[in-house]
Amino acid sequence: MARKAAAYPGIGDWVALAIAAAVALFFLFSGTDVRARSARALKGSALKPFHLVLSYAATPLDSEEEIIRLRKELAGCRLEEALHADAMTENDRLRGLLDFEARAERTLLPLQVVGRAMDRFGEVLTVSGGRRDSLQVGQTVLGTAGLVGVVTEIDERESWVKTLRHGALPVSGRLEQARYVGMLRWVPDRRLLHLEGIPIQCDVTLGERVVTSGHGRIFPKGIPIGTVTAIADDPVGLVKEIMVAPYVNLDVAEEVFLLVEGKE
Amino acid sequence: MFYLQYLVLIFITLLLESTVGVRLTLFGIRPDFSLALVVFAGLSGGGRGGVIIGFVVGLVRGCADPAWFGLDALLLSLVGFAAGSTSPMVNREHPFVQAGLIALLLLGHDLLRILITHADALLTGLLLWLKISPLAALYTGVLVSAAVAILPRIIMGRSHRAVS
């Protein structure tokens, strides 16, 4: 491995750097579509062996344990669905009487997680499913327990999802009981979301659920995000410092669901 | 031979990063094995070796987030070039030098990345950098240089005992 290194950067080193920088800058300043297509082309050809390695991730979950847990959850969901069905019929009838806008129907499209970016400043998932599956930028992605993120880039067969763990993805969240709305931002060193902008007088409790507020129209209203795990008053005494643990464990996410508005 | 060895090392590093790396998370920070590999490529292969290995690793990493495809290739090429240019001036075999160089170049890499990706919210980006990068730099530097210094001795020691 030990090769004789040049005493100073020689002309060859500078040329190599210039070529590498030029190619990298070309990719960087090309359009979104070119970037996505180039990434996919490289992944499928020259860099395929690397990505086979990169997409490998051991799952710590015991499959039998996981099946039992999912069956329990399914049973609970079926019971809940039965209870909701009656309430929904009544709700629709009342909305009709009040002339409210009809709610869009939502369906879930399962997607496989095929890769993840190892960036310290934000987590991005690569999922199977792209333009040919009618995916669009801005669509909401869910896990089995709650919000995962939003589709930010699309290719023919793959898409990239900016997750809750991305510093550049602020999510507007609502405290389900207290009804206050704030912005959620990922705090990497604590592995939690920080709910910002909640006034000091807010009567929030530990364990309270946080859902999407629907503000900004990035995410539909009412999607579960996580639970409140820590509450403190900020030093100035104007707002509360609230930490939220996300429901979805992105470390082991293998499948996610695309929320499709409209009929199936 | 150098490039062939480093291609194998890239495989191993990516495998480690996607398996062991996740379990080595400390305060939410994972060690950046691939950046450390680029630094070692620069130290042993000079500027050109560092640039080429950095570019390949950057392309692989960049594929996972096409929003910034090309940025990792650019930044890791610069890291490789910087490591290669520093190589003749330092004792590159010394673990402290390796740790220091990895930490320093990781800080620089992250700062440049933040300046580009968070150009519209620079203050937020710099706060994020202050919060994450120093710990990531220290952790990666210490962990990788310690592993490089200790692991061969353990392996060689064991094989020596087995032979004798």
Contacts between the chains, C-beta under 8 A, distances in Angstrom:
chain1	res1	chain2	res2	distance
A	1	B	2	6.8
A	1	B	5	5.5
A	1	B	44	5.2
A	2	B	44	5.6
A	3	B	2	5.1
A	3	B	44	5.9
A	3	B	45	5.1
A	3	B	46	6.9
A	3	B	49	6.7
A	4	B	46	7.7
A	5	B	43	7.6
A	5	B	44	7.3
A	5	B	45	7.0
A	5	B	46	3.7
A	5	B	47	7.9
A	5	B	84	6.4
A	5	B	87	4.5
A	5	B	88	5.8
A	6	B	46	5.0
A	6	B	47	6.7
A	6	B	84	7.9
A	6	B	88	7.2
A	7	B	88	5.0
A	8	B	85	7.1
A	8	B	88	6.9
A	9	B	47	4.6
A	9	B	81	7.0
A	9	B	84	7.0
A	9	B	85	4.7
A	10	B	46	8.0
A	10	B	47	7.2
A	10	B	48	7.9
A	12	B	47	7.8
A	12	B	48	5.2
A	13	B	46	6.5
A	13	B	47	2.9
A	13	B	48	4.9
A	13	B	51	6.8
A	13	B	81	6.6
A	13	B	84	6.3
A	13	B	85	7.3
A	14	B	47	7.7
A	16	B	47	7.0
A	16	B	48	4.4
A	16	B	51	4.3
A	16	B	52	6.2
A	16	B	81	7.8
A	17	B	47	7.0
A	17	B	51	5.0
A	17	B	77	6.2
A	17	B	78	7.4
A	17	B	81	4.8
A	20	B	51	5.2
A	20	B	52	7.4
A	20	B	54	7.4
A	20	B	55	4.3
A	20	B	73	6.8
A	20	B	74	7.4
A	20	B	77	4.0
A	21	B	74	5.8
A	21	B	77	6.3
A	21	B	78	7.8
A	23	B	55	7.5
A	23	B	70	7.7
A	23	B	73	7.1
A	24	B	55	7.2
A	24	B	58	7.0
A	24	B	70	4.4
A	24	B	71	7.2
A	24	B	73	4.1
A	24	B	74	3.6
A	24	B	77	6.6
A	25	B	70	6.7
A	25	B	74	6.5
A	26	B	70	7.1
A	27	B	62	7.6
A	27	B	69	5.1
A	27	B	70	3.0
A	27	B	73	7.1
A	28	B	68	7.2
A	28	B	69	7.2
A	28	B	70	3.6
A	28	B	71	5.7
A	28	B	74	6.7
A	29	B	70	7.9
A	30	B	70	8.0
A	32	B	66	7.7
A	32	B	67	7.7
A	35	B	66	4.6
A	35	B	67	7.5
A	35	B	69	4.3
A	35	B	70	7.2
A	36	B	66	4.5
A	36	B	69	7.7
A	38	B	66	7.8
A	38	B	69	6.4
A	39	B	62	6.8
A	39	B	63	4.5
A	39	B	66	4.2
A	39	B	69	4.9
A	40	B	63	7.9
A	40	B	66	7.9
A	42	B	59	6.2
A	42	B	63	6.0
A	43	B	63	4.8
A	47	B	59	6.3
A	47	B	60	5.5
A	47	B	63	6.4
A	49	B	11	7.2
A	50	B	10	6.7
A	50	B	11	6.9
A	50	B	14	6.0
A	50	B	60	4.6
A	51	B	60	7.1
A	51	B	63	6.6
A	53	B	11	5.5
A	53	B	14	4.8
A	53	B	15	5.0
A	53	B	18	7.3
A	54	B	14	5.1
A	54	B	17	7.9
A	54	B	18	5.7
A	54	B	60	6.8
A	54	B	64	7.4
A	55	B	18	7.8
A	56	B	15	6.9
A	56	B	18	6.1
A	56	B	19	7.2
A	57	B	18	5.1
A	57	B	19	6.6
A	57	B	22	7.2
A	58	B	19	5.5
A	115	B	63	7.6
A	115	B	64	5.2
A	116	B	64	6.2
A	117	B	61	7.2
A	117	B	64	3.7
A	117	B	65	4.0
A	118	B	17	5.9
A	118	B	18	7.6
A	118	B	21	7.5
A	118	B	30	7.0
A	118	B	32	7.9
A	118	B	34	7.7
A	118	B	61	6.5
A	118	B	64	7.1
A	119	B	61	7.9
A	119	B	65	6.4
A	120	B	29	6.8
A	120	B	30	7.3
A	120	B	32	7.3
A	120	B	110	6.9
A	120	B	132	5.3
A	120	B	133	7.4
A	120	B	136	5.6
A	121	B	110	7.7
A	121	B	113	7.1
A	121	B	114	7.0
A	121	B	117	7.0
A	121	B	128	6.1
A	121	B	132	6.8
A	124	B	64	6.4
A	124	B	65	4.3
A	124	B	67	7.4
A	126	B	64	5.9
A	152	B	67	6.0
A	153	B	66	5.0
A	153	B	67	5.6
A	155	B	66	7.6
A	160	B	64	7.9
A	160	B	65	6.3
A	160	B	66	6.0
A	160	B	67	6.9
A	162	B	67	7.8
A	167	B	124	7.6
A	167	B	128	5.4
A	168	B	117	7.3
A	168	B	118	7.3
A	168	B	121	8.0
A	187	B	28	7.9
A	188	B	28	4.3
A	188	B	29	7.0
A	188	B	128	7.9
A	188	B	131	7.1
A	188	B	132	5.6
A	189	B	27	4.6
A	189	B	28	4.7
A	189	B	29	7.0
A	189	B	131	6.1
A	189	B	132	7.0
A	189	B	135	7.2
A	190	B	27	7.9
A	190	B	28	6.6
A	191	B	28	4.8
A	251	B	22	6.3
